[in-house]
Amino acid sequence: MPYLAQTQNDRDVNISSKVSARVEFVERSGNIVRKGEIIARFDNISIESSRKSIEALLMAQKITLRNLEAHIKERSNYSL
């Protein structure tokens, strides 16, 4: 997940997330961090659960679409 951080000066940083989630970990204030280091971690269980539910709904809709397309094709064969 992408997170945004904007440095205001050498000491203050604003961190924001594009999603709402419980914070599991935040690097302690005053610690030196390097580019690429994890400075915060969010609990993504509810996000992951939502993603899986949406994927299941999408799969069901694709199956429904395939069935409808097959039904239309079958009916068009009868009318010939």
N, C-alpha and C positions, 0 to 999 in steps of 0.2 A: 504494500500500500504506500502511495506517495504521501509524504508529509512536507509541509512548508516551514522554513525557518528564515527569518529575516534579521540579520545582524544590525543592531542600532549603533553599537560601538563595541569595544573590545570585551565588554562584560555583560551586556544585556542582550538577550535574544528572545524574540517572540516566536512561540511555536504554536501552530494550529494544525488541525486535522480536517480533512474533507468529510469525515464521518464521525458520528457520535459513538464513543466507546469508553469503557472503564480503563483508566490508566493502570497498567501493571508495574511499570518501572519508569523512573526518570533519573537521569544522571544527576548526581549531586551538584549543587551550585558551587562554583569555584574549581571544579575538576577540569583539567585540561583535556580536551578531546581533539581528535584528529579527523580529517575529512573521511567520511565513510563509516565512522563509528556510530553505533546505535546509542542515541541519547534518550530515547523514550520508546516504550513498548505498550501497545494497547491490547486489551482482551478482544480477540476477534471471533469468539465462539458464536455470538449472535449473528455477526455478519456472515460467517461461514455457513451457519444454519440457514439463513435467508437465501444465500447463494445456491445452496443445494436444493432448497424448495423451489426456487425459480427455475433451476435447470430441470427438475422433475416436471414442472408444469409445461415448460417448453417442449420437452420430449413428448408429453401426452398430446399437446397441440399438434406436433408434427405427425404423430400417428393418426390423429383425427383427420388432418389434412390429406394424408396419403389414402385413407379409407374413403374420404369423399371424392377424391380424384378418381380412384378405382371405380367407385359407384357411378360417377358421371360417364366414364369411359365405357363401362358395361352397358349403361342405358343408351348411349349413342350407338353402340353396336347393334342393339335391338331395332333401332329406328331405321337402319339401312335396309 
